Amino acid sequence: MEYLLFLLIGIMGNVIGTLVGGGGLITLPTMMLMGVPVHSAIGANKVSNMVSAFSSFYTIYKRKELAWSEMRSVLLVSLIGGTLGGLFASFMSSQALTVIAIILLGFALIMSFLGGADFGDKELFRMNRKNGPILLGVGFYDGMFGPGSSTLALYTYAHEKISYIKAVGLSRVGVFAMCSGAAITYIATGKIEWPLTLVLMVGSTIGAQIGLVLARKVKANQVKLLLRIVTIILIVQLVYDFIQQL
């Protein structure tokens, strides 16, 4: 019964995570409520997200909706940002990290109402002096803290006016790169509970593929609404966490 719940958690979390980010809102708190130690829960999420993210962007790549030239730059920047963020996290308190997360997500939410954060039909994503540092910052934030990093990446791609499905693919490329280093660290330090991690991995991969199917069906205004809802929920959760830390 417990493994069935982990399977369902993985599916639900990654359907939402693939569409608009924020899947960790479902997986992490639920696993901890079920008594999974925090390090084991985070480790299981990192490993399962690494695998499910790979399955997502590889599916989009196989359909020729994503070019290697686009993926390569995002992979590199996300990996560098995630690694640096992980190193920097040890020097900051959890309260400071939570405040940074609230500010970043709040800014992204405000910008979505001011306009510009609309997906378009640009055929090719090109990294430049503007979006490169932003994506590096998203990777840094994910390595440092994490909640909402995929959502922030999707806002960035929306401002670049690329198609929604391409943005989903690139955000999953970023998740794969950012989670890989952390997953290897958790595996090397023996903090992975493999039975639950493998079940979560299967659920996450199924959820990611369902998310891709839905991503091709949702309309632009529905995506924008979903992004805003998930962003608001993330902010509320983080504010609650911050108050709990006081």
C-alpha positions as CSV (number, residue, x, y, z in Angstrom):
1,M,0.0,0.0,0.0
2,E,2.8,2.4,0.9
3,Y,4.6,1.7,-2.5
4,L,1.3,2.4,-4.3
5,L,1.1,5.8,-2.6
6,F,4.7,6.6,-3.6
7,L,3.8,5.6,-7.2
8,L,0.7,7.9,-7.2
9,I,2.7,10.7,-5.6
10,G,5.3,10.5,-8.3
11,I,2.7,10.5,-11.1
12,M,0.8,13.5,-9.6
13,G,3.9,15.5,-8.8
14,N,5.4,15.1,-12.2
15,V,2.3,15.8,-14.2
16,I,2.2,19.2,-12.5
17,G,5.9,19.6,-12.5
18,T,6.2,19.0,-16.2
19,L,3.3,21.4,-17.0
20,V,4.2,24.4,-14.8
21,G,6.8,23.3,-12.3
22,G,6.2,23.1,-8.5
23,G,5.9,19.3,-8.4
24,G,7.9,19.2,-5.3
25,L,4.9,20.8,-3.5
26,I,3.2,17.4,-3.7
27,T,6.1,14.9,-3.4
28,L,8.2,16.2,-0.6
29,P,5.6,17.2,2.0
30,T,3.6,14.0,1.4
31,M,6.7,11.8,1.8
32,M,7.7,13.5,5.0
33,L,4.1,13.2,6.3
34,M,4.4,9.4,5.7
35,G,7.5,9.3,7.9
36,V,10.3,9.3,5.3
37,P,13.4,11.0,6.7
38,V,14.0,14.4,5.1
39,H,17.4,13.5,3.5
40,S,15.9,10.3,2.1
41,A,12.9,12.2,0.7
42,I,15.0,14.9,-0.9
43,G,17.4,12.2,-2.3
44,A,14.6,10.2,-3.7
45,N,13.1,13.3,-5.4
46,K,16.5,14.3,-6.9
47,V,17.1,10.8,-8.4
48,S,13.5,10.4,-9.7
49,N,13.4,13.9,-11.1
50,M,16.7,13.3,-12.9
51,V,15.3,10.2,-14.6
52,S,11.8,11.6,-15.4
53,A,13.3,14.9,-16.7
54,F,15.5,13.0,-19.0
55,S,12.6,11.0,-20.3
56,S,10.6,14.2,-20.9
57,F,13.2,16.2,-22.9
58,Y,14.4,13.1,-24.8
59,T,10.8,12.5,-26.0
60,I,10.5,16.1,-27.2
61,Y,14.0,15.8,-28.8
62,K,13.0,12.6,-30.7
63,R,10.0,14.5,-32.1
64,K,12.5,17.1,-33.4
65,E,10.8,19.8,-31.4
66,L,14.1,20.6,-29.6
67,A,17.5,21.0,-31.1
68,W,20.8,19.8,-29.6
69,S,22.2,23.4,-29.9
70,E,19.4,24.7,-27.7
71,M,19.8,21.9,-25.1
72,R,23.6,22.1,-24.9
73,S,23.7,25.7,-23.6
74,V,20.9,25.1,-21.1
75,L,22.6,21.9,-19.9
76,L,25.9,23.7,-19.3
77,V,24.4,26.8,-17.6
78,S,22.1,24.7,-15.4
79,L,24.9,22.4,-14.3
80,I,27.2,25.2,-13.5
81,G,24.5,27.2,-11.6
82,G,23.3,24.1,-9.7
83,T,26.8,23.2,-8.6
84,L,27.7,26.7,-7.5
85,G,24.3,27.0,-5.7
86,G,24.9,23.8,-3.8
87,L,28.3,25.0,-2.7
88,F,27.0,28.4,-1.6
89,A,24.0,26.9,0.3
90,S,26.2,25.8,3.2
91,F,27.0,29.5,3.9
92,M,23.4,30.7,4.2
93,S,20.7,30.1,6.8
94,S,17.4,28.4,5.8
95,Q,15.6,31.6,6.7
96,A,17.7,33.6,4.2
97,L,17.1,31.1,1.5
98,T,13.4,31.1,2.1
99,V,13.2,34.9,1.9
100,I,15.2,34.9,-1.4
101,A,12.7,32.3,-2.8
102,I,9.7,34.4,-1.8
103,I,11.2,37.5,-3.4
104,L,12.1,35.7,-6.7
105,L,8.7,34.1,-7.1
106,G,6.9,37.3,-6.1
107,F,8.8,39.2,-8.8
108,A,8.0,36.5,-11.4
109,L,4.3,36.6,-10.5
110,I,4.2,40.5,-10.7
111,M,6.0,40.4,-14.1
112,S,3.4,37.9,-15.4
113,F,0.6,40.4,-14.8
114,L,2.6,43.3,-16.3
115,G,2.8,41.4,-19.6
116,G,5.5,39.9,-21.7
117,A,5.3,36.5,-20.1
118,D,3.4,34.9,-23.0
119,F,4.6,31.9,-24.9
120,G,5.0,32.5,-28.6
121,D,6.0,30.6,-31.7
122,K,9.7,31.4,-32.0
123,E,11.3,28.4,-33.6
124,L,14.7,28.5,-32.0
125,F,15.8,29.4,-28.5
126,R,19.1,31.3,-28.4
127,M,21.0,31.9,-25.2
128,N,22.2,35.5,-24.9
129,R,23.5,38.1,-22.5
130,K,20.1,38.6,-21.0
131,N,18.6,35.1,-20.6
132,G,21.9,33.3,-20.0
133,P,22.6,35.0,-16.6
134,I,18.9,34.5,-15.6
135,L,19.0,30.8,-16.3
136,L,22.4,30.6,-14.5
137,G,20.7,32.3,-11.6
138,V,17.8,29.8,-11.7
139,G,20.3,26.9,-11.6
140,F,22.1,28.6,-8.8
141,Y,18.8,29.0,-6.9
142,D,17.9,25.4,-7.5
143,G,21.2,24.1,-6.2
144,M,21.0,26.5,-3.2
145,F,17.3,25.9,-2.3
146,G,15.1,24.6,-5.1
147,P,11.3,25.1,-4.7
148,G,9.9,26.8,-7.8
149,S,13.0,26.7,-10.0
150,S,11.2,25.1,-12.9
151,T,8.4,27.7,-12.6
152,L,11.0,30.5,-12.8
153,A,12.6,28.9,-15.8
154,L,9.3,28.7,-17.6
155,Y,8.7,32.4,-17.0
156,T,12.1,33.1,-18.5
157,Y,11.3,31.0,-21.6
158,A,7.9,32.7,-21.9
159,H,9.6,36.1,-22.1
160,E,11.7,34.7,-25.0
161,K,8.5,34.0,-26.9
162,I,9.3,30.4,-27.7
163,S,6.6,27.8,-28.0
164,Y,5.2,26.3,-24.7
165,I,6.2,22.7,-25.6
166,K,9.8,23.8,-26.4
167,A,9.8,25.7,-23.1
168,V,8.7,22.6,-21.2
169,G,11.4,20.6,-22.9
170,L,14.1,23.1,-22.1
171,S,12.9,23.4,-18.5
172,R,13.2,19.6,-18.2
173,V,16.7,19.8,-19.6
174,G,17.5,22.2,-16.8
175,V,15.9,20.0,-14.2
176,F,18.0,17.0,-15.4
177,A,21.3,19.0,-15.2
178,M,20.5,20.6,-11.8
179,C,19.3,17.3,-10.2
180,S,22.2,15.1,-11.6
181,G,24.9,16.5,-9.3
182,A,22.7,16.4,-6.3
183,A,21.5,12.9,-7.1
184,I,25.1,11.6,-7.4
185,T,25.9,13.2,-4.1
186,Y,23.0,11.5,-2.3
187,I,23.8,8.2,-3.9
188,A,27.5,8.4,-2.9
189,T,26.7,9.3,0.7
190,G,24.3,6.4,1.1
191,K,21.2,8.5,1.8
192,I,19.0,6.8,-0.8
193,E,16.3,4.3,0.3
194,W,16.3,2.4,-3.0
195,P,12.9,0.6,-2.8
196,L,10.9,3.8,-2.4
197,T,13.2,5.7,-4.7
198,L,12.7,3.2,-7.5
199,V,8.9,3.2,-7.1
200,L,8.9,7.1,-7.0
201,M,11.1,7.0,-10.2
202,V,8.6,4.9,-12.0
203,G,5.7,7.1,-11.0
204,S,7.6,10.2,-11.9
205,T,8.5,9.0,-15.3
206,I,4.8,8.0,-16.0
207,G,3.7,11.4,-14.7
208,A,6.2,13.2,-16.9
209,Q,4.9,11.5,-20.0
210,I,1.3,12.2,-19.0
211,G,2.4,15.8,-18.5
212,L,3.8,16.0,-22.0
213,V,0.6,14.7,-23.5
214,L,-1.4,17.3,-21.6
215,A,1.1,20.0,-22.5
216,R,0.2,19.6,-26.2
217,K,-3.5,20.0,-25.4
218,V,-3.6,23.0,-23.0
219,K,-4.2,26.5,-24.4
220,A,-1.9,29.5,-23.8
221,N,-4.3,31.3,-21.4
222,Q,-4.7,28.0,-19.4
223,V,-0.9,27.7,-19.1
224,K,-0.6,31.3,-17.8
225,L,-3.4,30.7,-15.2
226,L,-1.8,27.4,-14.1
227,L,1.6,29.2,-13.7
228,R,0.1,31.9,-11.6
229,I,-1.8,29.5,-9.4
230,V,1.3,27.3,-8.8
231,T,3.4,30.4,-8.1
232,I,0.9,31.7,-5.5
233,I,0.8,28.3,-3.8
234,L,4.6,28.2,-3.7
235,I,4.8,31.7,-2.2
236,V,2.1,30.8,0.4
237,Q,4.0,27.6,1.3
238,L,7.3,29.4,1.6
239,V,5.8,32.2,3.8
240,Y,4.4,29.5,6.0
241,D,7.8,27.8,6.2
242,F,9.4,31.1,7.1
243,I,7.0,31.8,9.9
244,Q,7.5,28.3,11.3
245,Q,11.3,29.0,11.4
246,L,10.9,32.1,13.5
